[in-house]
Amino acid sequence: MKRLLDEIITKAGDIILGKEQVLRLAITCVLARGHLLIEDLPGVGKTTLAHLLGKLLGMQYQRIQFTSDMLPADIIGVSIYDREQESFHFHPGPIFSQLVLADEINRATPKAQSALLEAMEERQVTTDGETRKLPHPFFVIATQNPSYQIGTFPLPESQLDRFLMRVQIGYPDTASERRLLAGRERREMLESITPCIDMQQLISIQNQVDDIFVSDALLDYCQALLEFSRTSPRFHHGLSPRAGLALLRNARAWALLEGRDKVLPEDIQAVLTATVGHRLHSTSDTGVDEGDQLAHHLLESVPIT
């Protein structure tokens, strides 16, 4: 199992250079059956990473380019009247795919963004009074540009909370950027990528995440993190129980990725910033990356007992 997961990370590292930690977090998110938000500047490889995951994991892939004039029907689909049969027929939208890339999600209005809420939480959509199940597995990767850029709409907290993780790719280091500049075009390289696993293998690995053991001591540590976020005056509001469940799911998936059958404190620490950074807000405006700063403060303030 670990050898297979390491192969996925190695192949991904040949495309996204010098970002092994980001790749591990992204794959962890998939194994934990969560949705991933990638927030960064244009041109650092957000869309490439999403396409790469779809290729390596053998998932059916659809890209939705979010724009300010997008409507919910552009995402979910629309019913069209058939004159011959004298009835309406539903034409599914791009949301009916195993992996959906919501590209530049914060360039769409809140009305269009809301089309993803039910899909991400319940793996289904409701339109024209009928509920339709989405494919299994179902995974959303959303990219967004920094909120200070022109033409963006902030994601509401209810939308942000649907994402199990938020990661930032960042600029490559000097050596990796040199390899990137001297190498082939990344999109050209993506065309030659073949899946490392099939759907049944992926689902089997996801099921194994639930069997990873978490001790009572680590549950105490998780609760202490939640409690500190709720009582410290530095936080505008504390982490919800759903955030605690997300933290444990990601820690279990990270442990499996590391080849272990139980969670260690280091697993919780490894995934905490990506799991809670987008769920935390400061009582004072500290800047764009305040969530990640608060997550680091949380780690430093709560000891492992």
One Martini backbone bead per residue (centre of mass of N, CA, C, O) as a GRO file, in nm:
protein
  305
    1MET     BB    1   0.060   0.061  -0.024
    2LYS     BB    2   0.294   0.260   0.017
    3ARG     BB    3   0.422   0.213  -0.262
    4LEU     BB    4   0.183   0.325  -0.423
    5LEU     BB    5   0.176   0.610  -0.294
    6ASP     BB    6   0.472   0.681  -0.362
    7GLU     BB    7   0.433   0.671  -0.668
    8ILE     BB    8   0.237   0.906  -0.686
    9ILE     BB    9   0.428   1.120  -0.563
   10THR     BB   10   0.658   1.089  -0.765
   11LYS     BB   11   0.499   1.159  -1.024
   12ALA     BB   12   0.403   1.435  -0.922
   13GLY     BB   13   0.703   1.548  -0.874
   14ASP     BB   14   0.763   1.565  -1.191
   15ILE     BB   15   0.564   1.817  -1.222
   16ILE     BB   16   0.565   1.919  -0.920
   17LEU     BB   17   0.819   2.102  -0.812
   18GLY     BB   18   0.920   2.108  -0.478
   19LYS     BB   19   0.607   1.988  -0.349
   20GLU     BB   20   0.560   1.743  -0.145
   21GLN     BB   21   0.378   1.851   0.082
   22VAL     BB   22   0.141   1.934  -0.099
   23LEU     BB   23   0.095   1.655  -0.227
   24ARG     BB   24   0.035   1.505   0.037
   25LEU     BB   25  -0.211   1.673   0.116
   26ALA     BB   26  -0.382   1.622  -0.136
   27ILE     BB   27  -0.392   1.310  -0.107
   28THR     BB   28  -0.509   1.307   0.175
   29CYS     BB   29  -0.778   1.437   0.097
   30VAL     BB   30  -0.872   1.207  -0.085
   31LEU     BB   31  -0.856   0.975   0.126
   32ALA     BB   32  -1.066   1.151   0.318
   33ARG     BB   33  -1.306   1.254   0.134
   34GLY     BB   34  -1.232   1.544   0.030
   35HIS     BB   35  -1.197   1.888  -0.020
   36LEU     BB   36  -1.004   2.122  -0.228
   37LEU     BB   37  -0.817   2.423  -0.159
   38ILE     BB   38  -0.650   2.651  -0.386
   39GLU     BB   39  -0.442   2.922  -0.277
   40ASP     BB   40  -0.323   3.157  -0.527
   41LEU     BB   41  -0.141   3.263  -0.759
   42PRO     BB   42  -0.100   3.304  -1.072
   43GLY     BB   43   0.116   3.043  -1.214
   44VAL     BB   44   0.184   2.793  -0.984
   45GLY     BB   45  -0.018   2.519  -1.045
   46LYS     BB   46  -0.320   2.461  -0.975
   47THR     BB   47  -0.441   2.324  -1.231
   48THR     BB   48  -0.223   2.110  -1.266
   49LEU     BB   49  -0.278   1.961  -1.001
   50ALA     BB   50  -0.567   1.875  -1.060
   51HIS     BB   51  -0.510   1.719  -1.323
   52LEU     BB   52  -0.301   1.523  -1.202
   53LEU     BB   53  -0.486   1.375  -1.002
   54GLY     BB   54  -0.683   1.265  -1.210
   55LYS     BB   55  -0.474   1.094  -1.363
   56LEU     BB   56  -0.343   0.918  -1.130
   57LEU     BB   57  -0.650   0.822  -1.019
   58GLY     BB   58  -0.856   0.770  -1.259
   59MET     BB   59  -1.046   1.019  -1.300
   60GLN     BB   60  -1.316   1.181  -1.378
   61TYR     BB   61  -1.289   1.495  -1.563
   62GLN     BB   62  -1.382   1.841  -1.472
   63ARG     BB   63  -1.405   2.178  -1.593
   64ILE     BB   64  -1.478   2.493  -1.422
   65GLN     BB   65  -1.516   2.822  -1.529
   66PHE     BB   66  -1.528   3.088  -1.332
   67THR     BB   67  -1.771   3.356  -1.350
   68SER     BB   68  -1.969   3.640  -1.310
   69ASP     BB   69  -2.205   3.504  -1.523
   70MET     BB   70  -2.270   3.263  -1.368
   71LEU     BB   71  -2.484   2.982  -1.330
   72PRO     BB   72  -2.611   2.711  -1.175
   73ALA     BB   73  -2.684   2.560  -1.447
   74ASP     BB   74  -2.379   2.546  -1.544
   75ILE     BB   75  -2.329   2.314  -1.325
   76ILE     BB   76  -2.582   2.116  -1.295
   77GLY     BB   77  -2.807   2.193  -1.509
   78VAL     BB   78  -3.081   2.120  -1.753
   79SER     BB   79  -3.413   2.147  -1.857
   80ILE     BB   80  -3.551   2.017  -2.165
   81TYR     BB   81  -3.780   2.045  -2.407
   82ASP     BB   82  -3.965   1.780  -2.568
   83ARG     BB   83  -4.180   1.774  -2.825
   84GLU     BB   84  -4.215   1.477  -2.901
   85GLN     BB   85  -4.253   1.381  -2.581
   86GLU     BB   86  -4.369   1.599  -2.394
   87SER     BB   87  -4.094   1.662  -2.222
   88PHE     BB   88  -3.856   1.672  -1.977
   89HIS     BB   89  -3.491   1.690  -1.996
   90PHE     BB   90  -3.203   1.612  -1.834
   91HIS     BB   91  -2.892   1.800  -1.843
   92PRO     BB   92  -2.602   1.746  -1.732
   93GLY     BB   93  -2.350   1.880  -1.571
   94PRO     BB   94  -2.013   1.901  -1.463
   95ILE     BB   95  -2.075   1.785  -1.170
   96PHE     BB   96  -2.095   1.496  -1.320
   97SER     BB   97  -1.815   1.404  -1.157
   98GLN     BB   98  -1.546   1.285  -0.985
   99LEU     BB   99  -1.371   1.538  -1.086
  100VAL     BB  100  -1.383   1.883  -0.987
  101LEU     BB  101  -1.290   2.191  -1.135
  102ALA     BB  102  -1.298   2.502  -0.961
  103ASP     BB  103  -1.207   2.764  -1.137
  104GLU     BB  104  -1.198   3.046  -0.987
  105ILE     BB  105  -1.439   3.060  -0.768
  106ASN     BB  106  -1.410   3.382  -0.678
  107ARG     BB  107  -1.542   3.492  -0.968
  108ALA     BB  108  -1.805   3.421  -0.861
  109THR     BB  109  -2.099   3.439  -0.744
  110PRO     BB  110  -2.278   3.336  -0.477
  111LYS     BB  111  -2.496   3.198  -0.650
  112ALA     BB  112  -2.299   3.003  -0.796
  113GLN     BB  113  -2.155   2.884  -0.547
  114SER     BB  114  -2.418   2.747  -0.419
  115ALA     BB  115  -2.422   2.492  -0.615
  116LEU     BB  116  -2.200   2.333  -0.423
  117LEU     BB  117  -2.309   2.272  -0.140
  118GLU     BB  118  -2.469   2.004  -0.173
  119ALA     BB  119  -2.255   1.845  -0.329
  120MET     BB  120  -2.025   1.853  -0.104
  121GLU     BB  121  -2.198   1.736   0.139
  122GLU     BB  122  -2.412   1.504  -0.021
  123ARG     BB  123  -2.362   1.401  -0.314
  124GLN     BB  124  -2.585   1.607  -0.439
  125VAL     BB  125  -2.867   1.721  -0.643
  126THR     BB  126  -3.123   1.981  -0.674
  127THR     BB  127  -3.372   1.975  -0.940
  128ASP     BB  128  -3.691   2.015  -1.008
  129GLY     BB  129  -3.751   1.837  -0.736
  130GLU     BB  130  -3.487   1.657  -0.792
  131THR     BB  131  -3.272   1.401  -0.681
  132ARG     BB  132  -2.919   1.365  -0.758
  133LYS     BB  133  -2.664   1.162  -0.787
  134LEU     BB  134  -2.333   1.137  -0.757
  135PRO     BB  135  -2.052   1.026  -0.811
  136HIS     BB  136  -1.832   0.743  -0.726
  137PRO     BB  137  -1.632   0.934  -0.647
  138PHE     BB  138  -1.632   1.275  -0.496
  139PHE     BB  139  -1.433   1.563  -0.613
  140VAL     BB  140  -1.321   1.889  -0.509
  141ILE     BB  141  -1.134   2.137  -0.687
  142ALA     BB  142  -1.036   2.458  -0.579
  143THR     BB  143  -0.963   2.773  -0.710
  144GLN     BB  144  -0.795   3.077  -0.581
  145ASN     BB  145  -0.756   3.400  -0.555
  146PRO     BB  146  -0.670   3.655  -0.407
  147SER     BB  147  -0.886   3.890  -0.260
  148TYR     BB  148  -0.725   4.154  -0.376
  149GLN     BB  149  -0.819   4.091  -0.642
  150ILE     BB  150  -0.973   4.160  -0.918
  151GLY     BB  151  -1.296   4.010  -0.934
  152THR     BB  152  -1.366   3.913  -0.638
  153PHE     BB  153  -1.535   3.674  -0.420
  154PRO     BB  154  -1.603   3.589  -0.121
  155LEU     BB  155  -1.611   3.316   0.068
  156PRO     BB  156  -1.816   3.173   0.256
  157GLU     BB  157  -1.811   2.989   0.539
  158SER     BB  158  -1.992   2.757   0.431
  159GLN     BB  159  -1.798   2.698   0.192
  160LEU     BB  160  -1.526   2.660   0.336
  161ASP     BB  161  -1.626   2.416   0.521
  162ARG     BB  162  -1.632   2.206   0.276
  163PHE     BB  163  -1.329   2.215   0.307
  164LEU     BB  164  -1.089   2.011   0.430
  165MET     BB  165  -0.874   2.181   0.257
  166ARG     BB  166  -0.595   2.420   0.253
  167VAL     BB  167  -0.366   2.530  -0.002
  168GLN     BB  168  -0.026   2.631  -0.087
  169ILE     BB  169   0.225   2.645  -0.319
  170GLY     BB  170   0.404   2.850  -0.438
  171TYR     BB  171   0.715   2.905  -0.491
  172PRO     BB  172   0.988   2.788  -0.613
  173ASP     BB  173   1.280   2.686  -0.588
  174THR     BB  174   1.565   2.733  -0.752
  175ALA     BB  175   1.611   2.441  -0.857
  176SER     BB  176   1.319   2.386  -0.954
  177GLU     BB  177   1.298   2.625  -1.150
  178ARG     BB  178   1.525   2.538  -1.335
  179ARG     BB  179   1.393   2.273  -1.424
  180LEU     BB  180   1.140   2.407  -1.537
  181LEU     BB  181   1.283   2.591  -1.754
  182ALA     BB  182   1.450   2.336  -1.889
  183GLY     BB  183   1.197   2.191  -1.948
  184ARG     BB  184   0.905   2.081  -2.012
  185GLU     BB  185   0.592   2.112  -2.065
  186ARG     BB  186   0.353   2.036  -1.839
  187ARG     BB  187   0.107   1.973  -2.026
  188GLU     BB  188   0.262   1.772  -2.200
  189MET     BB  189   0.327   1.574  -1.964
  190LEU     BB  190   0.032   1.502  -1.885
  191GLU     BB  191  -0.039   1.327  -2.141
  192SER     BB  192   0.163   1.080  -2.028
  193ILE     BB  193  -0.013   1.018  -1.797
  194THR     BB  194  -0.080   0.744  -1.584
  195PRO     BB  195  -0.246   0.550  -1.394
  196CYS     BB  196  -0.189   0.398  -1.071
  197ILE     BB  197  -0.502   0.364  -1.025
  198ASP     BB  198  -0.813   0.256  -0.954
  199MET     BB  199  -1.123   0.286  -0.824
  200GLN     BB  200  -1.116   0.041  -0.633
  201GLN     BB  201  -0.851   0.114  -0.495
  202LEU     BB  202  -0.932   0.389  -0.388
  203ILE     BB  203  -1.173   0.297  -0.217
  204SER     BB  204  -1.010   0.100  -0.042
  205ILE     BB  205  -0.823   0.313   0.082
  206GLN     BB  206  -1.045   0.491   0.205
  207ASN     BB  207  -1.151   0.265   0.394
  208GLN     BB  208  -0.881   0.234   0.561
  209VAL     BB  209  -0.887   0.502   0.715
  210ASP     BB  210  -1.110   0.414   0.929
  211ASP     BB  211  -0.891   0.195   1.070
  212ILE     BB  212  -0.733   0.403   1.202
  213PHE     BB  213  -0.582   0.455   1.498
  214VAL     BB  214  -0.710   0.633   1.795
  215SER     BB  215  -0.628   0.755   2.081
  216ASP     BB  216  -0.721   0.901   2.371
  217ALA     BB  217  -0.486   1.104   2.383
  218LEU     BB  218  -0.549   1.228   2.096
  219LEU     BB  219  -0.833   1.318   2.164
  220ASP     BB  220  -0.742   1.515   2.380
  221TYR     BB  221  -0.571   1.691   2.191
  222CYS     BB  222  -0.797   1.773   2.000
  223GLN     BB  223  -0.976   1.905   2.220
  224ALA     BB  224  -0.767   2.115   2.310
  225LEU     BB  225  -0.761   2.268   2.043
  226LEU     BB  226  -1.058   2.346   2.036
  227GLU     BB  227  -1.073   2.489   2.314
  228PHE     BB  228  -0.863   2.711   2.263
  229SER     BB  229  -1.015   2.845   2.019
  230ARG     BB  230  -1.271   2.920   2.220
  231THR     BB  231  -1.096   3.088   2.461
  232SER     BB  232  -0.922   3.261   2.302
  233PRO     BB  233  -0.890   3.608   2.226
  234ARG     BB  234  -0.764   3.571   1.928
  235PHE     BB  235  -1.036   3.442   1.852
  236HIS     BB  236  -1.337   3.497   1.707
  237HIS     BB  237  -1.378   3.180   1.665
  238GLY     BB  238  -1.422   2.860   1.701
  239LEU     BB  239  -1.402   2.538   1.654
  240SER     BB  240  -1.575   2.293   1.527
  241PRO     BB  241  -1.669   1.970   1.528
  242ARG     BB  242  -1.611   1.938   1.223
  243ALA     BB  243  -1.313   2.019   1.247
  244GLY     BB  244  -1.234   1.780   1.426
  245LEU     BB  245  -1.310   1.558   1.224
  246ALA     BB  246  -1.123   1.657   0.999
  247LEU     BB  247  -0.858   1.624   1.154
  248LEU     BB  248  -0.881   1.314   1.194
  249ARG     BB  249  -0.910   1.229   0.899
  250ASN     BB  250  -0.636   1.348   0.807
  251ALA     BB  251  -0.457   1.196   1.007
  252ARG     BB  252  -0.526   0.913   0.908
  253ALA     BB  253  -0.435   0.956   0.612
  254TRP     BB  254  -0.144   1.031   0.679
  255ALA     BB  255  -0.068   0.768   0.819
  256LEU     BB  256  -0.118   0.589   0.571
  257LEU     BB  257   0.090   0.736   0.391
  258GLU     BB  258   0.323   0.644   0.610
  259GLY     BB  259   0.249   0.329   0.691
  260ARG     BB  260   0.027   0.339   0.922
  261ASP     BB  261  -0.219   0.218   1.188
  262LYS     BB  262  -0.158   0.494   1.344
  263VAL     BB  263  -0.182   0.782   1.530
  264LEU     BB  264   0.018   1.064   1.561
  265PRO     BB  265   0.094   1.374   1.660
  266GLU     BB  266   0.237   1.446   1.386
  267ASP     BB  267  -0.017   1.416   1.210
  268ILE     BB  268  -0.180   1.649   1.323
  269GLN     BB  269   0.039   1.867   1.272
  270ALA     BB  270   0.064   1.829   0.959
  271VAL     BB  271  -0.268   1.904   0.905
  272LEU     BB  272  -0.373   2.155   1.060
  273THR     BB  273  -0.335   2.405   0.879
  274ALA     BB  274  -0.499   2.291   0.629
  275THR     BB  275  -0.767   2.243   0.804
  276VAL     BB  276  -0.796   2.540   0.984
  277GLY     BB  277  -0.706   2.806   0.841
  278HIS     BB  278  -1.002   2.861   0.692
  279ARG     BB  279  -1.157   2.864   1.000
  280LEU     BB  280  -0.991   3.115   1.093
  281HIS     BB  281  -1.022   3.414   1.308
  282SER     BB  282  -0.944   3.722   1.402
  283THR     BB  283  -0.998   3.993   1.619
  284SER     BB  284  -0.772   4.099   1.430
  285ASP     BB  285  -0.641   4.248   1.156
  286THR     BB  286  -0.352   4.067   1.004
  287GLY     BB  287  -0.431   3.953   0.718
  288VAL     BB  288  -0.438   3.722   0.468
  289ASP     BB  289  -0.274   3.485   0.662
  290GLU     BB  290  -0.419   3.447   0.943
  291GLY     BB  291  -0.498   3.146   0.960
  292ASP     BB  292  -0.209   3.026   0.961
  293GLN     BB  293  -0.111   3.183   1.209
  294LEU     BB  294  -0.323   3.061   1.403
  295ALA     BB  295  -0.240   2.767   1.369
  296HIS     BB  296   0.044   2.804   1.484
  297HIS     BB  297  -0.050   2.911   1.758
  298LEU     BB  298  -0.201   2.655   1.836
  299LEU     BB  299   0.043   2.461   1.836
  300GLU     BB  300   0.217   2.630   2.047
  301SER     BB  301  -0.015   2.634   2.290
  302VAL     BB  302  -0.059   2.314   2.264
  303PRO     BB  303   0.014   2.052   2.438
  304ILE     BB  304   0.145   1.734   2.472
  305THR     BB  305   0.012   1.475   2.704
   0.00000   0.00000   0.00000
